[in-house]
Each structure stands twice: as C-alpha cells, then as structure tokens.
C-alpha cells in the first residue's frame, strides 16, 4: 500500500492511498484507491487493468507464497527548530501514530529478496531493523560483476531537510498446506474367543487399499494440496 498526506493548512490535510490487488477470476491486477491512510476501510475507486497506465510489469501468481517487502516512509518538517538534527518531534514514541496528518508524508512499498527488472537492468533489495538497501545492476542478473549503485533508507534517519524516515520490513510468511492421509495396510481383525455358535460366512468388505481413480496408490500415503498464492 502506498500512502500520501498533503498538509493544506494548520487544520486540514488531504489523505489518500492505493494498492494493487490481483483479481482471482481474470488473474490481472486492479488498483484500489482509498481516501484513508494505509489503505484502511473500503476503496472509493477500483480501476481495472485496461485503465491502468502506471504498470510496466506484473505477476499475479507466486509459487513462493506471500512476497516479502519493505515499507519506507518519509515525514517532512519533523524538526522542532533549525538546530534539531534528530527530528525529535517525529521520533518521539507514538507521536506519528497520532499526529502524522500534521506532516507531508509519503510511504512506499518495495519488493525485497527478489531479483527483478528488465533486460537492461535489474535490482535486488533487502531489509532489516536498520533500514532498506536496494542494489542496482546492469544486465539481466543480480551478479556482483554487474553491480552499479545502491540506494539506502536508514530507519530513524533525520536528513538535512528535517525529514524523518522509517522502514518497516514485512517478511515472507510460511503457509501450512492441508494434508490427507490414507491407510496402506489391511486393518487387523480383533481376536475372538471360540463359541459353540454355528460358524457364519462374513460378507466381503471393501478393501481399504483400493483407491478411487483420482488417487494414485503409489503416492496415496500423503497427498499435499498446494495452492498458488497471490503476491
């Protein structure tokens, strides 16, 4: 989700945000636009793929599950005075949770732990508690020999314009897939004490090792159901 706050005056601010959602029916992205920060609530506008002009490339399905990413935010005018080189106003605990609408703000997500780009250049970013690091490479691979430059964003940094920066890392989640088990051996009949009753012929029962046509007996011990998740 990308969020923006534009301060209009001492009492009013314009807040908006947007994110891309993959449509499960068409396997194409849609753009959800909100009048809230952080894509909270219900979108005001939803744009289809035919209306999107700001996407160079997209991939709706990922065999890896949820994509890891970093969110970098920049909050302007965070110094209490011209000598405040630490942006002490915005760095106070819980201040931004309550008063970020008082600052021009932009928050952007960045894909991490993936090499992506074009045939001309690609990039690979990482994120940790200290910040976000984005390396760029000439060519189609993220190899050290192709490295060109790096752009960083330090968590808690106060730059020369009194803009305060924060970085939040969102790590790839692990999805547990449902597993169904099937028996592979005949069940053991319980031992019965002899009786004087006349012996009877038991009706044949279904062999539990028989499988339906949709299940291969050679691999029927454990069947994992894999789902293609959307990034």
C-alpha positions as CSV (number, residue, x, y, z in Angstrom):
1,X,0.0,0.0,0.0
2,X,1.3,3.5,-0.9
3,X,0.1,6.3,1.2
4,X,0.3,10.1,0.9
5,X,-0.6,13.0,3.2
6,X,-0.5,16.6,1.9
7,X,-0.9,19.3,4.6
8,X,-3.2,22.0,3.3
9,X,-3.2,24.3,6.4
10,X,-2.9,24.0,10.2
11,X,-6.2,22.1,10.5
12,X,-6.7,20.3,7.2
13,X,-4.8,17.6,5.3
14,X,-5.5,15.6,2.2
15,X,-5.0,11.9,2.7
16,X,-5.1,9.1,0.1
17,X,-3.6,5.7,-0.5
18,X,-3.7,2.9,-3.1
19,X,-2.7,-0.7,-3.7
20,X,-2.9,-3.3,-6.4
21,X,-5.0,-6.4,-5.9
22,X,-5.0,-9.4,-8.2
23,X,-8.4,-10.4,-9.5
24,X,-8.8,-14.1,-8.9
25,X,-11.2,-14.5,-11.8
26,X,-9.1,-12.7,-14.5
27,X,-5.7,-13.2,-13.0
28,X,-5.0,-9.5,-13.7
29,X,-4.3,-6.6,-11.3
30,X,-6.8,-3.9,-10.2
31,X,-5.9,-0.7,-8.5
32,X,-7.8,0.1,-5.2
33,X,-7.8,3.8,-4.3
34,X,-8.7,5.0,-0.8
35,X,-9.3,8.3,0.9
36,X,-7.6,6.9,4.1
37,X,-4.0,6.3,5.2
38,X,-2.7,2.8,4.9
39,X,-5.5,1.5,2.6
40,X,-7.8,1.3,5.6
41,X,-11.5,0.7,5.0
42,X,-13.4,0.3,1.7
43,X,-11.8,1.7,-1.5
44,X,-13.5,4.7,-3.1
45,X,-12.4,3.7,-6.6
46,X,-11.4,0.4,-8.3
47,X,-9.6,0.6,-11.6
48,X,-9.3,-2.4,-14.0
49,X,-6.3,-3.5,-15.9
50,X,-7.5,-1.6,-19.0
51,X,-7.5,1.6,-17.0
52,X,-4.0,1.2,-15.6
53,X,-1.2,3.2,-17.2
54,X,1.4,3.1,-14.4
55,X,2.3,-0.6,-14.5
56,X,5.3,-1.8,-16.6
57,X,5.1,-5.4,-15.4
58,X,3.0,-7.5,-13.1
59,X,2.9,-11.1,-11.8
60,X,-0.2,-12.2,-10.1
61,X,0.7,-15.7,-9.1
62,X,3.7,-16.7,-7.0
63,X,4.9,-20.3,-6.2
64,X,6.7,-18.8,-3.2
65,X,3.7,-17.6,-1.3
66,X,3.3,-14.1,0.0
67,X,6.0,-11.7,-1.2
68,X,8.4,-10.1,1.3
69,X,8.6,-6.3,1.1
70,X,9.6,-3.2,2.9
71,X,7.6,0.0,3.5
72,X,9.7,3.2,3.7
73,X,8.0,6.4,4.9
74,X,9.2,10.0,4.9
75,X,7.7,12.5,7.2
76,X,8.6,16.2,6.5
77,X,9.1,19.1,8.9
78,X,10.0,17.0,11.9
79,X,12.5,19.3,13.5
80,X,11.4,21.4,16.5
81,X,13.9,24.1,15.4
82,X,16.7,24.8,12.9
83,X,19.2,23.2,15.2
84,X,17.2,20.0,15.6
85,X,19.3,17.4,13.7
86,X,17.5,14.4,15.1
87,X,13.9,15.2,14.0
88,X,13.0,14.9,17.7
89,X,9.4,15.8,17.1
90,X,8.6,12.8,14.8
91,X,11.0,10.4,16.6
92,X,9.1,10.7,19.9
93,X,7.4,7.4,20.9
94,X,3.9,7.1,19.4
95,X,4.0,10.6,18.0
96,X,3.5,9.6,14.4
97,X,0.6,7.2,15.4
98,X,-1.4,10.2,16.5
99,X,-0.1,13.2,14.6
100,X,1.3,12.1,11.2
101,X,-1.6,14.1,9.5
102,X,0.3,17.2,10.5
103,X,3.2,16.4,8.2
104,X,3.6,16.0,4.5
105,X,4.1,12.2,4.2
106,X,4.7,9.6,1.7
107,X,5.0,5.8,2.3
108,X,6.0,3.4,-0.4
109,X,6.3,-0.4,-0.5
110,X,9.4,-2.0,-2.1
111,X,9.7,-5.7,-3.1
112,X,12.6,-7.4,-1.3
113,X,14.6,-10.7,-1.6
114,X,13.8,-10.9,-5.3
115,X,15.8,-10.0,-8.4
116,X,13.6,-8.3,-10.9
117,X,13.7,-5.7,-13.6
118,X,14.2,-5.6,-17.4
119,X,16.7,-7.0,-19.8
120,X,18.7,-3.7,-19.4
121,X,19.0,-3.5,-15.6
122,X,17.7,-5.3,-12.5
123,X,17.6,-4.7,-8.8
124,X,17.7,-6.6,-5.6
125,X,16.6,-5.2,-2.2
126,X,17.0,-6.3,1.4
127,X,15.5,-5.1,4.6
128,X,16.4,-5.3,8.3
129,X,15.9,-3.4,11.5
130,X,18.4,-0.8,10.4
131,X,16.9,0.1,7.1
132,X,16.2,-0.8,3.4
133,X,19.0,-1.4,0.9
134,X,18.4,-1.5,-2.9
135,X,21.2,-2.6,-5.2
136,X,21.0,-2.0,-9.0
137,X,22.8,-4.0,-11.7
138,X,23.3,-3.6,-15.4
139,X,22.2,-6.6,-17.4
140,X,19.5,-9.2,-16.6
141,X,21.1,-10.8,-13.5
142,X,21.9,-9.6,-10.0
143,X,25.5,-10.6,-10.1
144,X,28.3,-8.7,-8.3
145,X,30.1,-8.2,-11.6
146,X,27.1,-6.2,-12.8
147,X,26.7,-4.0,-9.7
148,X,26.3,-0.3,-10.5
149,X,24.9,1.6,-7.4
150,X,23.0,1.2,-4.2
151,X,20.2,3.3,-2.6
152,X,19.6,3.0,1.1
153,X,17.0,4.3,3.5
154,X,18.0,4.2,7.2
155,X,15.4,3.5,9.8
156,X,15.1,6.5,12.1
157,X,17.2,8.8,9.9
158,X,16.8,12.6,10.0
159,X,18.1,14.2,6.8
160,X,19.2,17.8,6.2
161,X,15.7,18.9,5.4
162,X,14.4,17.7,8.7
163,X,12.6,14.8,7.0
164,X,12.3,11.7,9.2
165,X,12.5,8.2,7.7
166,X,11.1,4.9,8.9
167,X,11.4,1.4,7.5
168,X,9.1,-1.5,8.2
169,X,10.1,-5.0,7.0
170,X,7.4,-7.5,6.1
171,X,8.9,-10.9,5.9
172,X,7.5,-13.7,3.7
173,X,5.0,-15.8,5.6
174,X,5.0,-19.6,5.6
175,X,1.8,-21.3,4.6
176,X,0.9,-24.7,6.1
177,X,-0.9,-26.8,3.5
178,X,-3.6,-29.3,4.4
179,X,-2.5,-32.9,4.3
180,X,-4.8,-36.0,3.9
181,X,-3.5,-39.5,4.9
182,X,-4.8,-42.8,3.6
183,X,-4.3,-46.3,5.0
184,X,-1.7,-48.6,3.4
185,X,-2.2,-51.8,5.3
186,X,-5.1,-54.1,6.0
187,X,-6.7,-53.5,9.4
188,X,-6.0,-56.2,11.9
189,X,-9.1,-58.2,12.9
190,X,-9.6,-58.5,16.7
191,X,-9.1,-61.9,18.2
192,X,-12.4,-63.7,19.1
193,X,-13.0,-66.3,21.8
194,X,-14.3,-69.6,20.4
195,X,-18.0,-70.2,20.9
196,X,-20.4,-73.0,20.2
197,X,-22.4,-71.0,17.8
198,X,-22.7,-72.2,14.2
199,X,-20.0,-70.6,12.0
200,X,-21.2,-67.9,9.6
201,X,-19.7,-66.6,6.5
202,X,-18.9,-62.9,6.7
203,X,-19.9,-60.7,3.9
204,X,-17.0,-59.3,1.9
205,X,-15.9,-55.9,3.0
206,X,-14.4,-53.1,0.9
207,X,-10.6,-53.4,0.7
208,X,-9.3,-50.3,2.3
209,X,-6.3,-50.4,0.0
210,X,-8.4,-49.8,-3.1
211,X,-8.3,-46.2,-4.2
212,X,-10.5,-44.1,-6.4
213,X,-9.4,-43.4,-10.0
214,X,-8.4,-39.9,-8.9
215,X,-5.7,-41.1,-6.5
216,X,-2.5,-42.9,-7.5
217,X,-2.0,-45.8,-5.0
218,X,1.8,-45.4,-5.3
219,X,1.6,-41.9,-3.9
220,X,-1.5,-42.1,-1.8
221,X,0.1,-42.3,1.6
222,X,0.2,-38.5,1.9
223,X,-1.3,-36.0,-0.6
224,X,-0.5,-32.4,-0.1
225,X,-2.8,-29.8,-1.6
226,X,-0.8,-26.9,-3.0
227,X,-2.4,-23.5,-3.7
228,X,-0.8,-20.8,-5.9
229,X,-0.9,-17.7,-3.7
230,X,-1.1,-14.2,-5.0
231,X,1.7,-11.6,-4.5
